[in-house]
């Protein structure tokens, strides 16, 4: 994937060392085109030197070899700079040159950015025939047609999207959108059924509940929450989810947090940051077109099941990139023994918390739904640096509505147990809410417990 050099083997696990190795070779004039390609990616993601990254990428692409890193780096730079036509041309070449279907999604996104919606639709409709790409293509087609005001076509695509639920890429907002479209076209029975299905999965979603109440006078609870709702009155904590722009290596983390919370933080506040966006700000999202599963990853992923972290060969390869092959093999052996004796979690005890934080395909919102999402690097140190810059306590938290919250990192003054208790019901959500940060504020007992959403100074 990144050549047979030592840098090519450690580029993800130890990027700074990989950079040092590549630069040492460059000093001796020994860089291959593949080395240059990898160097362009690392300079872009790790050092954020866009000019140098572009220079290395263009140098690499002037030669032969496996130059996917250069194609990915240069395409990202072109899209950032608004050079959409050149980006599309580059991605079309990459899709032809490299036999990796995940380029299709990146190409479709670039075509959409270039205003070439019909061509994007063509690429996505072709992708529907692939079982792995289908959910990603349906998601994009539904929203692409909706954004274009093509409501009849959008209605058809949203029905197909909801039809694949339960799935990581079917969100509460998709149920709301489909029901709204059905109501607009007079499909009231269909809208009622859509909202009931959505309500059974998202028992606390206020938009679904409000539509059921308003349109059908139906406020019947459809299921019990798996994690009890945290009461502000009982807990003495106010939770304020804050909307931000989508966080990635392009935006960085601190600039987004500072802009979104400026003027809102008070003394004693703790800022809780979702671990995946925190990792995204560090550039810890790797597109699947850069992941080439080995035989080991393909075999081990078969024992994970059809859902959950590391269930795909690419996800398991992501764990190998993060932890190293020996540790992953040892973890797999421990996991197998654990299953024999009825104990769970032994794989992650051996591979460590960084493996436990990896999210597999579709665990992030588009356009990052075809990326491996890693946990943040050195989360305690990251939290401490952010706390110093923002002037408040910071916790980095992995939370969901099924298992509660886990403070994977925190600045020194933060009570991790208190943070985990305050966020146990995940008030920020895990889908397209775009509220990756929650301000936690100790308060006296109050009468209401409904989370307040604070508007960021940047668009959602």
Secondary structure, 3 states (H helix, E strand, C coil): CCCCCHHHHHCCCCHHHHHHHHHHHHHCCCCCHHHHHHHHHHHHHHHCCHHHHHHHHHHHHCCCCCCHHHHHHHHHHHHHCCCHHHHHHHHHHHHHHCCCCCHHHHHHHHHHHCCCHHHHHHHHHHHCCCCCCHHHHHHHHHHHHHHCCCHHHHHHHHHHHHHCCCCCCCCHHHHHHHHHHHHHCCCHHHHHHHHHHHHHHCCCCHHHHHHHHHHHCCCCCCCCCCCCCCCHHHHCEEEEEECCCCCCCCCCCHHHHHHHHCCCCCCCCEEEEEHHHHHHHCCCEEEHHHCCCCHHHHHHHCCCCCCCCCCCHHHHHHHHHHHCHHHHHHHHHHHHHHHHCCCCCHHHHHHCHHHHCCECCCCCCCCCCCEEECCCCCHHHHHHHHHHHHCCEEEEEEEECCCEEEEEEECCCCCHHHHHHHCCCCCCCCCCCCCCEEEEEECCCCCCCCCEEECCCCCC
